[in-house]
Amino acid sequence: MADILFTPCVEREIDSMEPIITRFPLDILKSGNFTKVPMMVGNNDKEGIYSVARDFGTSVKEVDTADLTKNDLVFPSEADKNRTAQEIRQFYFSSGEEELVMNMVDLYSDLHFKFPMYVETNLFSQAMEEPIFYYFFKYSGYMNLAKFSSNNAGVVGASHGDEVFYTHRSYILPYPERWLENVMRKRMLTMWTNFAKYSDPTPVTSELLPVKWLSSRDSNPSALVIDNLFSIATLWDESAMRFWNDIYNKYRRRNYGFSNIKDCIHKIADCNDTSNINLLDPE
């Protein structure tokens, strides 16, 4: 979230005003002093489609891999920085220029969505006993409107935001929604409302929902894969997640937060030290 301007922030103490956020999220997680409730979290398989279209359009000419992580990673030397940038380039762009757009989609998806969500899920599972239901949405249907709006309708998979159109009404469709994707919409709505009512998206299996959605625990991190056929997948089994986990465990910025708006613009303030927090080290 380092590149996003309007994000939650730790509030200053103001007389006669009761603050809501008084500590950094990682500090709150470390303390265990937060309201523990069942959670439903997840990501889509091609999250980066929308972002790549926004940043590059329909073609990617050149990629500065060092620039992509400049706000998140701190390197002890220029050599470490250059070596890591080269490792990222080799991991994602070794197939050649003809695949640059989709390679960039994969990089954005992993770096900005999948890896942070995997880490967050792991941290919460260590901090509480309540169930965490993780989904991996990869369904390509007629209501993947975020993907369509980015001029990537031919790409198989789901962009950032595509799953929302299967759970919420959209007024930008030119025809009645009841004509489209009735089965997937019913599946999604049933799971989401089941979770709201029972803290379990699949309290019982059925013809509509034939796969039991198991909660993801630290000892068995898993996700429900939402596609034409539902299935269960193990988190952290992708080489990309291990790749980013290694990089962030070595070089992630360990001081975070800004003491004032001037620091926000010009430099990082040494507000908090998270050097004793390790990301998941999957076996």
Secondary structure, DSSP 8 states (H G I E B T S, - for coil): -TT-SS--------TT---S--S-HHHHHHHT-S----EEEEEETTTHHHHHHHHHTT------HHHHTTTTB--SSHHHHHHHHHHHHHHHHTT-GGGHHHHHHHHHHIIIIIHHHHHHHHHHHHH--S-EEEEEE----TT-HHHHHTT-TTSSS--TTGGGGGTS--S--SS-GGGS-HHHHHHHHHHHHHHHHHS-S-SS--SSS-S-----BTTB-EEEEESSS-EEEETT-SHHHHHHHHHHHHHB--EE--SSHHHHHH-----EE-TT-------
